[in-house]
C-alpha cells in the first residue's frame, strides 16, 4: 500500500460525507471522507466500523448518548448498533470496516 495522506486525500474529494475506498488490509476496508459540520442520519451495519478522526471532531449519537471523538482518537461501533453524526462534526475521518 502506498503512503497515504488522509487529510490531503479528503480535501480532494468532491463531496463531503461520501467516502472513498483507499484499500484493504486483510478483511479490513479502509476509507476516507471529509466531514463538513452537517448532521448525517443514523446508519446500522452488519460489520464493525472503526471511526478514526485524523483532524477535527466527530460528534456521534448512539442511543441517548453523545460521544465526542477528537483528532487522534478512534471509536469502534459494533455491528448492529445504530449511530448518527451530529451537527458540528468537521475534519477528516478514516473509516475501517471489519
Order of alpha helices (4+ residues) and beta strands (2+ residues): alpha-beta-beta-beta-beta-beta-beta-beta-beta
